Amino acid sequence: VRGPSGESEDFRIDAATAQAGDVLVGTGDDLTGRRLREFWPDLADAPLGRGCLDALATGETYEGEPFAHQEVVDGVAELSTYSVRVTPLADALVVTWVRHASSDRQEQRLADLQRLGNLGWANWNLATREASWSSQVFTILGRDPARGPVPLSALARLAIPDDRPALRRAVTDLVRAGSSFDVPFRVRDTRGVRHLRLVAEPVADRHGTPVEVHGFVQDLTARRRAELALVESERAILTQHDVLQSERTLVARLQNALLPLPEREVSLAGLRVEVAYLPAQAGIHVGGDWFSAIELPDGDALFVVGDVAGHGVDAVATMAQLRFTAKGMVITGSSLTGALARLNTLLLHSRDSHGTATMVLARYRAAERRLLWAQAGHTPPLLLRGGEVTYLRRPSGVLLGATTTPHFEEAECLLEPGDRVLLYTDGLVERPPENIDVGLDRLAAAVAAHPEDEPGALGTLLDAMLEGERRDDVCVLDIRVPRPR
């Protein structure tokens, strides 16, 4: 049946046997007058449709490959294997269906199994010295089937020189002692070096003498390459881990040199100050958390806590730059907000740093017990007074390195005897993915629950706050106003 353009659009059945009706509809109905598209809407995807189109186009007989076809036999659907032959006859086509026997189907399944498993079977008769291989063995070994199988005694010659002794010993032990074997070996052909496996077992006569050998050859090249790639990946990961671990050790030493921790509580401008720094436990990089606590020439005290974004050498280098510059600016007369503005400019224009940092600076005027402070995108200081915990209201200030036009403001707080102030980095309160406000509430509750005033109280607080593995560095300044004696 042709369309307006003259191309074949369908095929009409002019005559059919009852058996053809059994194959197509399972009832033996007369198919005369019906069209193929009733059974296969897309002719090009159907074996019979392809056969008809091919035979019509070439004028030659089409011999199709076996294919699975579901038919109904005695009312029960079963999957059978068929092939079709289409022969041009005058202006018609003669279609012959060939149903393959179960042995043919099993042979096809065996061929599919060998192809999917990339393996093939081989037999050697030790008495007649005859050998037979499946086609897949020739493919695996890269051998022309016209040359025939290789005798068992000569099989080792196919392997590369390094693998021949092991394969030769295995064959000898099989022939002499009837020992089965499973031996890996390599061959070289136009495809390169290939990794193969030969598994063989003997068949003995009634005297126990091996007379025949059955086995299979399997191509393991793809698997072996994957294994080698995995080993290389593991080696690269271990090497990278060693490099990063060495970097961590170096950075930690550098950090300890730049950021020495006091061994005990110190006294600054009449305040008791305890310091804690705890590196992250998750990962192998050292972070950029830092602090400063010094007494100024005029008797005031300067407290600084900062957190540089990132980890590693760059973060520690930026930390050192900010730490020493901040102290120098305040010592030489800069206001807290002025120091933050200049540090922001320093970060923006430093060739070695393209990051950001948060910071809180506080200046304690001992004569007035007045705490002046400013911040750049940092967590707010915590104040414990009379058993009540509050967070100081943060003045304006964006994180350093974020904008060329920052705005910073100062705030102040009059401290009283017995007050406790905490300056800290976000590692103390953050637990992703929870909101940081949850962490701030947790810190407030922990401080209220541990109001101890003796030295070492900061360690008790940290134990309560830091459960499990630390994901970030933690830096804390614990500042206390002594009570009158």
N, C-alpha and C positions, 0 to 999 in steps of 0.2 A: 504494500500500500504506500503510494508516494504522495508527498505533499505538493503544494503549488510550485515549489522550487525544483521539484523533480527528485528530491532526496527521499530516501526510504524512511518512513515514519513508523511503520508497523508491518506485521506479517499476518496474513489470513491463513487459517488452516483449511485447506481444501479437502484433505482426506487424512484419517488417522486410525490406527488400530485401537482395539479395546484396551490393549496393554498400555498404550500411550495415555489413554484416559485414566488408567490406574495410577500412572506415575504423576500426572499433573493434578488431578482432582481427587484421586483415591476411590472413585466409584465406577470406573469403566464407562462413563458417559461418552456419548458421541461428541467429539470436539469439532466436527465439521462446521465451518462458518465462524468459529470464534477466533479471536485475535490474541497474539502473544502478550500485548500490553495488559490484558486482563489478568495475566499471571505475574508479569514483571513490568510494572509501570516504567521503569528505567531500563531499557533494553541493553544499554552499554554496560550496566552493572550485572547483568545476568549471563551465565555461561552460554545458554542457548541463544540469547539475543546477540551476544558478541560473535558467536559462530555464524549466525545467519548474515550479519552485517559484513563479516570478513569474507565469507564465501561469495556473497553477492558482489563485493568490491573487487575481488581478485579473480573470480571465475574458477578458483581451485578448491579442492576439498579441504575442509577445515577439520583438524583433529584436536579436540580440546583436552586439557589436563583434567585429571580426576577432581571432582568437587563433591562436597557434602550436600545432600538433598534430603529434606524431610518428606517422607511419603507415608500414606496410611495403608496398613496391611491388616485385613480382618478387623477394621475399626480401631486399630492401635497405631498411633504415630510412632515412627522410628526413623532414625537417621541412617541413611544408606549412602554409598559412594557410587557416583555415576560419572561417565564421561559422554560427550556427544560428538557425533560426526555429522557434518553438514556438507552435502554434495550437490553442486549445481546440476540441474536437469532441465534443458530447454529454458523456459521462462519461469521455472519453479525451483524449489530447493527441497531435497530429500533429507530428512533429519532422522538419524538413528541414535537411540539411547542405548548405552551399554552399562548394565549394572554389574559392578565388580563384586567378586566373591569375597567372603570374609578373609580369606588368605591374602587377597590383594589389598584389602583394607589394612590388615595387620602389617603388611610389607610397607605400605605408605606411612603408617604410624611409626614404624621403626625408622624409616627414613627421616621423618619429622623429628623424632627423638634424637637421632644422631646430629641432625642439623642444629637443633636448639641447644643441645649439650656440647656441641663442637667436639664430638667424639665419633669414633668408628670402630667396628669390630674386625678382628683378624684371627685366622685359623692357620696353624701349621701342622702338617702331618709328618711326624718324624720318621715314619717307616717309608713312605713313598717320596718324601721330601717335596710334597706339593704344598702350596700355600694359596690362601684366598683372602682377599681384603675387600671390605666394603668401599664404595666410592669415596666415602668421607675420609678414610685413612689416606688415600692417595692425595686428597686435597690438603689434609693436615700436614703430611710430610713433604708436600710440594713435589710429588713424583708423578711423572706422566703415566697414566694407566696402561698405555701401550707397552711400557717396559715391564709390566707385571709386578707382582709382589716381590719383596726382598726375602731371601731365606732367613730363618731364625738365626742361624750361625753368623750371618753377615749383617745382622740388624745394627750392631754397635757401630759399624762404619758410617752410619747416617748421622751419628751424634758428633758434636764438636769434640776435638781431641781430649779436652779435660774431662768429659763425661763418659768417654768410651770404656775405661777400665771398670767402673761401677756397673754399667749395663752389661758388659761382657761377663763379669762374675755372676750377675743375677741369672743370665741365660744358662751359664754352665751349671750352676747349682740346681736350676730347674731340670735340666736334661739328666744330670747325674743322680740327683737325690730327690727329685720330684718336689722341689721347694717352690711354692708360689712366690710371686714378688710384685711389688708396687714401687716402681723406680722413676724418679724424675730425671729428665735429660733435656739437652738443648740441641737444636739443629739450626743450621744457617742456610737460608735460601734467598731468593730475590727480595723477599719481604723483610730480610734482616734476621736477627737471632730470635728464635721462637722457643718458648718454654713448654715442653710436652711432658706427658705422664704415660707410662706403659704399665698396665696391670695384666698379669698373665697367670694362668694356672694349668697344670698338666692333667691329662686324662691317661690313666695307666691301664695296662692289660691285667690279666688275672695274676700275673707274677709280680705286679707292682712296678713294672717298667714303664716309664712315660712313653706313650706312642703318639700322642697328639697334644697340641697346646692351643687353648682358647684364651683370647684376651681382647683388650680394647686399648686404643690410643686416644688420649684426650689433649686438646690444645688449651693450655692454661696461661697463654701469653697475656691476655687481657687482665686476668686475675693477678698474675705476677707483677705486671706493670702497676696495677692499682696498689698492691702491697708495697712495692718499692717507693711509689709516690707517697704513701702513708708514712713509711719510715723516714723519707726525706723531710716530710712535713713535721714529724715529731722531732727530728734532729734540729730543724730550723727553729722550732718553738723552744726547745731546750736551750739552744744557743742564744736566742733572743732573751729568754728568761735570765740566763747567766749575765748577759750584758745589762739588762735592766736591774738585776740584783746588785751588780757592781756599781751601777749608777746610784742606786738607792743608798748603798754603803757610803759612797763618796759624798752624796748630798747630805746624808745624815751627819757625817763628820763635819762638813762645812757648816751645817746648820748649828751644830753644837758649839762650834767655834765662834759663830756670829751671835748666838743666842744662848749664852750660858745661863743655867737655872740656879738660883740661890738654893743652898742646901736646907735652909730653915727660914722661918718667918723673919722679915726684916722690918726695920723702923724707918719711916720717911716722914719728915715734917710732923712728927708727933703721931703718925698713923701706923697701925700694924698692917703689914702687907704680906700676903702669902701668894705664891705664884705656882701655877700648874701648866705643864705642856704635855700633851699625850698625842703621839703620832697615830695616824690611821692604821688599822689592822687589816682592812680589806685592800687588796692590791699591793703593789710593791713600790709605789712612788711616794716621796716625801712632799708634803704640802708647803704652803707659804704662809701659815699662821705665825704671828709674832707678837711680841709685847715689849714695852719699855716702862721702867719704873725707876725714876731718878729724882734726886733732890736738886733743885735749881740754885743758882748762886744767891738769889734773894731769900732763900729759905722756904720757898714754895716747893711743892712736889708735882712732877709731871707723870701722868699715867697714859699710856697709849696701848691699844690693842688693835691689830689689823689682820686682814685676811686677803692674800693675793690670790686671784683666780688662777687655777691650774696647779700643776705639780712638777717636780723635778728641778733640774739645775736652773732653768729660767725663772721659775717661781721663787726659788731661794735667792737668786741674784736680785730680783726685783724687791723681795722682802728686805734684803740688806740695804738696798739703795733708799727705800722709803723709811726704814727704821732710823738710820743714821742721819738722813736729811731732816726728818721731822724733829729729832732731838736738837739738831744744830740750829734749825730755824727758831724754835721756841727759846733756846738758850740765848740766842743773839737778839731777842726782842720781838719776834713776830707774834702776832695774835694767833689764837687757835684757828680762826677762820682764814686768816691770811696764810697760815702754814698749809691748810688744806687746799686752798686755791693754787698755791705754788706747786704742791705735790701733784695736783691734777695736771698742771702744765708739764711737769716733769715726765709724767707717764705718757702724755699725748705725744711728746716730741723726742722721746728716747728711742734710739735706733734699735736697741736690744730688747725693747719691751713694747708689745702691742696689746697688753692685757688690761685688766681692770683690777681694782682692789677696793675693799671696804675698810673703814677705820673709825675709831672713836678716840678723841684726845680730851683729856681732862686735866685741869690745873687746879690744885688745891691750895688755897690761901690760908695758911695755918692760923694767922692772927685773927681772921674773921670766921674760921671754920666754914669757908665758902668754897663750893666746888663749881668751877666754871667748866663747861664742856661743849664740844661740837662734834658733829659726826658726818660721815660720808657713806650713806647707804648701809649703815651698820645696825646690828640689833641693839635695843635700848638697854641702858644700865638698869640693874635691879637694885632696889633699896629695901632693906629690912629694918623696920623701926618699931620698937615696942611690940614685937611679935606679929606685926602686919607687913605683908609684902606688897610692894607696888613697883611699877616700871616708870621710870622718869619719862616725861613727855619729850619726844624727840624734836629738836629744832630742825629746820630745813637743811637738806644736804643730800646730794646724789653721789653715787659711787664714783670713785676716782677713775679717770680715763674714759668716761662715758660721753662727755660733752665738752665743747670748747667754751661754753658760757655757763659754768656752774654757779650756784648760789648757795652760800653757807651762812648759817646763823649760829649764835651762841645761846646757851641756856645756863641757868645757875640753880644751885640747890644749897641751902644752908644745912649743914650736917650737925647732928646732935650727938652727945656722948652715948655710946652703945649702938650707934648706927652701923650698918654693914652694907657695903656697896660692891656689886659684882660687875666687872667688865669682862666680856667673854666673846668668843667667836661662835659662829652658827653651828659648828660641829657639836656643841654641847646640847643644842635643842632640836636640831633637825633629824627627822627619821623618815626619809622618803618612803612612800608618796604622801604621807600625811601633811596637812597644813602646818606651817611653822607656828601658828597661834596655839596649836595643841601642845607643841614642845615648850612654848613659853609658859603655858599654864602648868605643865608638868614640872618645870623648873621652880615656879613660884610655890607649888605645893611641897616640893622637896626641901626648899630652903625653910619654909614654915615648919616642916616636920623635923628639921635638923638645925635648930638655932644655937648650937653649941658655940661657946666663945673661946674655947681653949685652942692652943696651937694644934694643927693637924685636922681641924674640923673640915677643911676643904676636901681632904681625901675622903672623908665620910660622905660628903655631898656628892662627889664624883662617883663613888661606888653606887649610890642610889640612882643617879641619873644615867649612867653608862652601862646598861645591861646588854650582853651579847657583843658581837663583833663591831668595832668602831669603823664606820664607813668614811669618816673624815677626821682631820686633825681637830684637836680641842685645845684651846688656850684660854686661861682664866686668870684674872687678877681679883683677889679677894681682899678688899680694903675695909678696915675696921677702925672706928673712932673709939679709943679707950674710954672706959668709964673712970670717973674720979676715984681715987683710992681713999 
